[in-house]
Amino acid sequence: MSIGEILAVLRRRWYVMVPLTLISLLAGAHLYRSVPVAYQSQSSVALLDSTAVAELAPAFGNPISNAGGSLVVTADVLIRTLSGTDAARDLQGIGVTDPYTVGFAANTSGPMLTLTVTGTDRANVLEETNKLTAFAGETLNALQAAAKVKPAYMVQTAPVVLPQTPVPQMKSRYQQVLGVVIVGTTAAFVLSFLTDSLLAAIRRRRASAAPTVRGRGRRKPWGRQLDVTALLSCYLALAFFVPSNLTLPGMGGVGTPANVFALLCLFWYLAAWITGRIRPAPGTRLPRVVMCLLAFSVLGSYLANAMRGSSHKEVLAADRGLIGLLVWVSLVVLVSAGIQDRERLDVLLRRAVVMGAVVAAIGFYDFFTATNIADSISIPGLQSSVAQITTLDRGSFTRPRSTTAQPLEFGGMLAIMLPFAVQQAFDPVRRHLRAWRRWGPVVLMGGALPLTVSRTSIIGALIVILVMVLRWKPERRWAAIGLLMGSVACFKVIIPGLIGTITALFASFLTNSDSSTQARTVKYSAIVPYLTERPLFGRGFGTFLPELFFFTDNQYMLTLAEMGLVGVLALLVLLFTGIHQGGAIRRLARTESDRELGQAFFASALVSLVIAATFDALSFPMFAGVFFLTIAAGGSYLGFIRRAAPEPVTVESPCSSASQQPADRSRVPAL
């Protein structure tokens, strides 16, 4: 469906589009005038150790300050107490009736709390913040008195930032207005196409004469047919080359230009599907069914978050989670249902590999210049969704992140793209190309993985090697092993100390002497109380914010807290679906090239399954986008392979038809 056709439908059904759009604009204006401005005041409190801490003994020590040997645990106890219903009831008794939040102060690892009160009366908000700050100290003293702690061993609170003058929070007001306008405009858009489709169906049933043949005039630029592959190529360009920390104001981490473009593409697909101009490709239903399971778990967690009386930050985070879900759904639908031609799907994967190679080349620049090139990129209208992104070091090496938000995202994205780069390098269709065009992406992606100096990247590379190399013929396998050993030797000579640093990382991991690993494993047990509280659907997708709770560095643990057991089950089904699709392509393929493609999908999904336990993968937009795109591409390829598979030989039809013979892909043009 072209842009001209979309505009023509909207012009014909103006009586649907215009009134509903005007109603949404009027509703937004009314909401802007009727919703009062919210004011917010904050204060910060630090916990000070007891004066007799040097004389601690099991018989008379402070059990709160010594719980785990850190005041951070004391701060966590105080946060949980102040966030409980009993504390809320006591605060209402002293006049704190507006919503308040208590959490760890941002960008700090010490026992420092931030107390926030939000309300519509500026003077009252400031007074309530003072009361909340004093109540925090009284609550801590009451906890210790109930535990029969001697005064000399009591932990004290010390305000380090006094209650600040309340400032207006216009962002939430604008978000509500914008949400009403977007919902109304979207409803008008969809109803316009539904109306056009229904009326067209009625006309077809009543028509008795042949349709009028129109003359072929000069095609305008906006009259050209849009292609799903072209749209997804634009999405990949935005995802790879616009730093993923740059987002539209007010949308948080999900407001990247790539995500917004993906949502617009979803509206385009809905318009084309409603009017009958596009139909889902047959045999590609599996990825969409699995996405329905994931969507069900996300919606269930959203309702769970709405029913538990969450804070304002958590409500906004849950809304952003729904936007992220729509982005993932749009990618799966566009790839699996929108691409009707096998060659166009090949083109999309080749473009993804080429763009990924460029991102890897930028990572090389970051590593050898000890900078982050993304820090120097500034785009008008976009702002950073991360407070401070600094260059990360490990050992004596700068960890590159290229245009991603974090080195882990950079390594994870390259690890799931590397199998396709290897498959395309061996593809017979591309043998006429120069060697550097076929093997350049493999060298860039594979070489950039060790530069991140992270276990995630190395684990991903090892999985790709094991899955891909072991399926090759002996001559290719031994050549690849020799090349890998030579590459390790080259890294050892060109970048002295890199191999030793990576080896030390795994050695400390195996001996449990690495502080990073210990910090992660300690947090696993901290997830249990949140899971016990809400085991099925969790606290709400996207609501386990680091500024309110802590970093999990594990997608499965994060999913347990946010979406409960149902969410983890849906995530595992999605990951194993990707593995199943790769294996099915490999089994049903009739050519060696297609078998290697199935192996690439198998390796990519297996990498995602494993490295999801090493960082919160779906929290990063570039990794999540590439992951869902590859899952959907696997389902689409499986549909093509199944439709091309020969029918079983029967007595009635002992010979297969010519149309069932393997397609000759030797003439498929390369990108």
Disulfide bonds with the S-S distance in Angstrom:
none
